[in-house]
Amino acid sequence: MTNPFPTRSSATPPGPAEDGQGAAVAEKEALALEPPKLYQVVMLNDDFTPMEFVVLVLQEHFRHDIETATQIMLKIHHEGRGVCGVYTKDVAATKVELVLAAARQAGHPLQCILETA
């Protein structure tokens, strides 16, 4: 009975010849990856939403400490708008929706928008 699986002879190792002839080098193609575009979440001022609610939203949804949240809230109050955070598009859009839902649930007209950073 013959062996259905041929075996290699140990006399000649597999691979290219000793002199380097016939050897091939595979070059890796550099991938041109760009970092994702960033978007800023901007809260807009209104005359009805309490400042405490804005600070609370900044703490809960954007993870700002009380001092930073208060500074951002004051910027929104004095300048009419303030950047809450900068994220990738999907994360920023989710943050905007969460803020708008929290404002609606609390009965406040707070507006939050998405802009390119």
Buried (B, 14 or more C-beta within 10 A) or exposed (E): EEEEEEEEEEEEEEEEEEEEEEEEEEEEEEEEEEEEEEBBBBBBBBEEBEEEBBBBBBBEBBEBEEEBBBBBBBBBBEEEEBBBBEBEEEBBBBBBEBBBEBBEEEEBEBBBBBEEE
